[in-house]
Amino acid sequence: MNASVRRSNKWSWFRDVVVPEPRLVFAAVPYVVITLSAGLLARRKPKADSWGRDESTRRSTRGEAS
């Protein structure tokens, strides 16, 4: 099965939302900030080798006195 994914259109939000309703241009500010922040955070290298796994909570307490 050959399936392709079309490329994202960077201007689709502007064309589909702002052009028909120009008063919504002010909503573009949080949209752009959230979109850019998410893109930058997604490209960032993780600081840890795993998903924040805390080894202190993974130790067995069997046979240990508190």
C-alpha distances in whole Angstrom, upper triangle without the diagonal:
4,6,10,13,16,19,22,25,28,30,28,31,34,33,32,35,37,38,38,40,42,44,41,41,43,40,38,41,39,36,36,38,35,32,34,35,32,30,33,33,30,30,34,34,35,38,38,36,35,35,38,39,43,44,48,46,44,48,49,52,53,57,57,60,60
4,7,10,13,16,19,22,25,27,26,29,31,30,29,32,35,35,36,38,40,42,39,39,41,38,36,38,37,34,34,36,34,30,32,33,30,28,31,32,28,28,32,32,34,37,37,36,35,34,38,39,43,44,48,47,45,48,50,53,54,58,58,61,61
4,7,10,13,16,19,22,24,22,25,28,27,26,29,31,32,32,35,36,38,35,35,37,34,32,35,34,30,30,32,30,27,28,30,27,25,28,29,25,26,29,30,31,35,35,34,33,32,36,37,41,43,46,45,43,47,48,52,53,57,57,60,59
4,6,9,12,15,18,21,19,22,25,24,23,26,29,29,30,32,34,36,33,32,34,32,30,32,31,27,27,29,27,24,25,27,24,22,25,26,23,23,27,28,30,34,34,33,32,32,35,37,40,42,46,44,43,47,49,52,53,57,57,60,59
4,6,9,12,15,17,16,19,21,21,20,23,25,26,27,29,30,32,29,29,31,28,26,28,27,24,23,26,24,20,22,24,21,19,22,23,20,21,24,26,27,31,32,31,30,29,33,35,38,41,44,42,42,45,47,50,52,56,56,58,57
4,6,9,12,14,13,16,18,17,17,20,23,23,24,26,27,30,27,26,28,26,24,26,26,22,22,24,23,19,21,23,21,19,22,23,21,21,25,27,29,32,34,33,32,31,34,37,40,43,46,45,44,48,50,53,55,58,58,60,59
4,6,9,12,11,14,16,16,17,19,21,21,23,25,26,28,25,24,26,24,21,23,23,20,19,21,20,16,18,20,18,16,19,21,18,18,22,24,26,30,32,31,31,30,33,36,39,41,44,44,43,47,49,52,54,58,57,60,58
4,6,9,8,11,13,13,14,16,18,19,20,22,23,25,22,21,23,20,18,20,20,16,15,18,17,13,15,17,16,13,17,19,17,17,21,24,25,29,31,31,30,29,32,34,38,40,43,42,42,46,48,51,53,57,56,58,57
4,5,5,9,10,10,11,13,15,15,17,19,19,22,19,18,20,18,16,18,19,15,14,17,17,13,15,18,17,15,18,20,19,19,23,26,28,31,33,34,33,32,34,37,40,43,46,45,45,49,51,54,56,60,59,61,59
4,6,8,9,10,11,13,13,14,17,18,18,20,17,16,18,16,13,15,16,12,11,14,14,11,12,15,15,13,16,18,17,18,21,24,26,30,32,33,32,31,33,36,39,42,45,44,44,48,51,53,56,59,58,60,58
4,6,5,6,9,10,10,11,14,15,15,17,15,13,16,15,12,14,16,12,11,15,16,13,14,17,17,16,19,21,21,21,24,28,30,33,35,36,36,34,36,39,42,45,48,47,47,51,54,56,59,62,61,63,61
4,5,5,6,8,10,10,12,14,14,17,14,13,16,14,12,15,16,13,13,16,16,13,15,19,18,17,20,22,21,22,26,29,31,34,36,37,36,34,36,39,42,45,47,46,47,51,53,55,58,61,61,62,60
4,5,5,6,7,9,11,11,12,14,11,10,13,11,9,12,13,9,10,14,13,11,14,17,16,16,19,21,21,22,25,28,30,33,35,36,35,33,35,38,41,44,46,45,46,49,52,54,57,60,59,60,58
4,6,5,5,6,9,10,9,12,10,8,11,10,8,12,13,11,11,14,15,13,15,18,18,18,21,23,23,24,27,30,32,35,37,39,38,36,37,41,43,47,49,48,49,52,55,57,60,63,62,63,61
4,6,6,5,8,10,10,13,12,11,14,14,12,15,17,14,14,18,18,16,18,22,21,21,24,26,25,27,30,33,35,38,40,41,40,38,40,43,46,49,51,50,51,55,57,59,62,66,64,66,64
4,6,6,7,9,11,13,11,12,15,13,12,16,17,14,15,19,18,17,19,22,21,21,24,26,26,27,30,33,35,38,40,41,40,37,39,42,45,48,50,49,50,53,56,58,60,64,63,65,62
4,6,6,6,8,10,7,8,11,10,10,13,14,12,13,17,17,16,18,21,21,21,24,26,25,27,30,33,34,37,39,41,39,37,38,41,44,48,49,48,49,53,55,57,60,63,62,63,61
4,6,5,5,7,6,6,9,9,8,12,14,12,13,16,17,16,18,21,22,22,24,26,27,28,31,34,36,38,40,42,41,39,40,43,46,49,51,50,51,55,57,59,62,65,64,65,63
4,6,6,9,9,9,12,13,12,15,17,15,16,20,21,19,21,24,25,24,27,29,29,31,33,37,38,41,43,45,44,42,43,46,49,52,54,53,54,58,60,62,65,68,67,69,66
4,6,9,9,10,14,14,14,17,19,17,19,22,22,21,24,26,26,27,29,31,31,33,35,39,40,43,45,47,45,43,44,47,50,53,55,54,55,59,61,63,65,69,68,69,67
4,6,6,8,11,11,12,15,17,15,17,20,21,20,23,25,25,26,29,30,31,33,35,39,40,42,44,46,45,42,43,46,49,52,54,52,54,57,60,62,64,68,66,67,65
4,5,6,9,10,11,13,16,15,16,19,20,20,22,24,25,26,28,30,31,32,34,38,39,42,44,46,45,42,43,47,49,53,54,53,54,58,61,62,65,68,67,68,65
4,5,7,9,10,13,14,14,16,18,20,20,22,24,25,26,28,30,31,33,34,38,39,41,44,46,44,42,43,46,48,52,53,52,53,57,59,61,64,67,66,66,64
4,5,5,7,10,11,11,13,15,16,17,19,21,22,23,25,26,27,29,31,35,36,38,40,42,41,38,39,42,44,48,49,48,50,53,56,57,60,64,62,63,60
4,5,5,8,10,10,11,14,15,15,17,19,20,21,23,25,26,28,29,33,34,36,39,41,40,38,39,42,44,48,49,48,50,53,56,58,61,64,62,63,61
4,5,6,8,9,11,12,14,15,16,18,20,21,22,24,25,27,28,32,33,35,38,40,39,36,37,40,42,46,47,46,48,51,54,56,59,62,60,61,58
4,5,6,6,9,10,11,12,15,16,17,19,20,22,23,25,26,30,31,33,35,37,36,33,34,37,39,43,44,43,45,49,51,53,56,59,57,58,56
4,6,5,6,8,10,10,12,14,15,16,18,20,21,22,24,28,29,31,34,36,35,32,33,37,39,43,44,43,45,48,51,53,56,59,57,58,56
4,5,5,6,9,10,11,12,14,15,17,18,20,22,23,26,27,29,32,34,34,31,32,35,37,41,42,42,43,47,50,51,54,57,56,57,54
4,5,5,6,8,10,10,12,14,15,16,18,20,21,25,25,27,29,32,31,28,29,32,34,38,39,38,40,43,46,48,51,54,52,53,50
4,6,5,6,8,10,11,12,14,15,16,19,20,24,25,27,29,31,30,28,29,32,34,38,39,38,40,43,46,48,51,54,53,54,51
4,6,5,6,8,10,10,12,14,15,17,18,22,23,26,28,30,30,28,29,32,34,38,40,39,40,44,47,49,52,55,53,55,52
4,6,5,6,8,10,11,12,14,16,16,20,21,23,26,28,28,25,26,30,32,35,37,36,38,41,44,46,49,52,50,52,49
4,6,5,6,9,10,10,12,14,15,19,20,22,24,26,25,23,24,27,29,33,34,34,35,39,41,43,46,50,48,49,47
4,6,5,6,9,10,11,13,15,18,19,22,24,26,25,23,24,28,30,34,36,35,36,40,42,45,47,51,49,51,49
4,5,5,6,9,10,11,12,16,18,20,23,25,25,23,24,28,30,33,35,35,36,40,43,45,48,51,49,51,49
4,5,5,6,8,10,11,14,15,17,20,22,22,20,21,24,27,30,32,32,33,36,39,41,45,48,46,47,45
4,6,5,6,9,10,13,14,17,19,21,20,18,19,23,25,29,31,30,31,35,37,40,43,46,44,46,44
4,6,5,6,9,12,14,17,19,21,21,19,21,24,27,30,32,32,33,36,39,42,44,48,46,48,46
4,5,5,6,10,12,15,17,19,20,18,20,23,26,29,31,31,32,35,38,41,44,47,45,47,45
4,5,5,9,9,12,14,16,16,15,16,20,22,25,27,27,28,32,35,37,40,43,42,43,41
4,6,8,9,13,15,16,15,14,16,19,22,25,28,28,28,31,34,37,40,43,42,44,42
4,7,9,12,15,16,16,16,18,21,24,26,29,29,29,33,36,39,41,44,43,45,44
4,6,9,12,13,14,14,15,19,21,24,26,27,27,30,34,36,39,42,41,42,41
4,6,9,10,12,12,14,17,19,21,24,25,25,28,31,34,37,40,38,40,39
4,6,7,8,9,10,13,15,18,20,21,21,24,28,30,33,36,34,37,35
4,7,9,9,9,12,14,16,18,20,20,23,26,29,32,34,33,34,33
4,5,7,7,9,11,13,15,17,17,19,23,25,28,31,29,31,30
4,7,8,9,11,12,16,17,16,19,22,25,27,30,29,31,31
4,6,6,9,11,14,15,14,17,20,23,25,28,27,30,29
4,5,9,11,14,14,14,17,20,23,26,29,28,30,29
4,6,9,12,12,12,16,19,21,24,27,26,27,26
4,6,9,9,9,12,15,18,21,24,22,24,23
4,5,6,7,10,13,15,19,21,19,21,20
4,5,5,7,10,13,16,18,17,19,18
4,6,6,10,11,14,17,14,16,15
4,6,8,10,13,16,14,16,15
4,7,9,12,15,14,17,16
4,6,9,12,11,13,13
4,6,9,9,12,12
4,6,5,8,9
4,6,9,10
4,7,10
4,6
4
